[in-house]
Amino acid sequence: MLSEKQIRETREAIEKSDNPLYFFDDDIDGLCAFILLYQKYQKGKGAVIKSTPTLDVEYLRKVEEYNPDLIIVLDKPMISQEFIDKVQAPILWIDHHTPAEREGIKHYINPRLKDPDIYLPTSSIIYELIGGNMWIAFIGTIGDYALPSFTEEFRKKYPDLIGKEKDIGRIAYETPIKKLIRIYNFVLKGKTSEVKKCVYIMTRIEDPYELLDGETARAKYVIKRAQKVGKEYDTLLAEAEKQKGKDDFLIFTYPSKKLSLTALLCNELSYKHPEKIIIVGREKEGEIRMGLRAKKKRIDEALKKALVGIRGYGGGHEFACGGNVAKEDFPKFIEQLRKAIQEQP
């Protein structure tokens, strides 16, 4: 998918850097992309971007703290122009969302620049660029709901992890690899200090069975923390299941005192109920911060119409989006979303 020039220039930029700073999204795809790069080059620092789709000026303090000679941005759909203008180090941006136009980006890798309809998660892009541990690229890609091009190669190497399954959903939720996907998703949730410790440990893990078997001290630590988050996740999932009605929608909101698990809940609910439009929202600071999923309707197009006259914003892929809406406007937003979905052929 990438040109030889892109591969060469990207590798050279990283290899020449002495102190790169990695900014990555707080999902399994962003985490696995970072781990692949860190394991390959063994240098630099990583910083998770939590609760926002944009790398904004609030993260300039990280740049000032680490004084990097290269900034690598992974799996983030947006970087503010103000952030770009204020940093001195060149930026290498590797992403797979709808391409964005920004001035001052040294290197921008996005397969959608050539093929607007392609869905190639960032961990797969990194694996194509530099190689590394196939299993990490695999769970990052499957966890972002795409089937890697190297699936059959993975199946031959780890036949016990996915069996003969070829469906993305069944691989993610019904095979032994589900345990790994849950671990990598759940360790990104919670206090920043705990997240940083787990991420550090996971850059040292080279074999999937270390986590699956949980026999080492570091694996036990990561598993214990993932299980704690998993317990809260499973409780919320059960509560969300109860909201399934007879219409085309499954709408579930939960309070801010709970961990932010919206995207993960959306994905599993969408797998379990492919006939439904899924909306999961977390109430925080007077807003409903939500994820939206659909299998049979263009949720991105419906979202645009639903936001008209609403205090909020949103966007994303054709069948998977995110957004923020003022809590007072949420009922009207849902009403307009229902209408927009009904108007689709």
Secondary structure, 3 states (H helix, E strand, C coil): CCCHHHHHHHHHHHHHCCCEEEEEECCHHHHHHHHHHHHHHCCCEEEEECCCCEECHHHHHHHHHHCCCEEEEECCCEECHHHHHHCCCCEEEECCCCCCCCCCCCEEECHHHCCCCCCCCHHHHHHHHHCCCHHHHHHHHHHCCCCCCCHHHHHHHCHHHHCCCCCHHHHHHHCCHHHHHHHHHHCCCCCHHHHHHHHHHHCCCCCHHHHHHCCCHHHHHHHHHHHHHHHHHHHHHHHHHCCCCCCCEEEEEECCCCCCCHHHHHHHHHHHCCCCEEEEEEEECCEEEEEEECCCCCHHHHHHHHCCCCCEEEEECCCEEEEEEEHHHHHHHHHHHHHHHHHCC
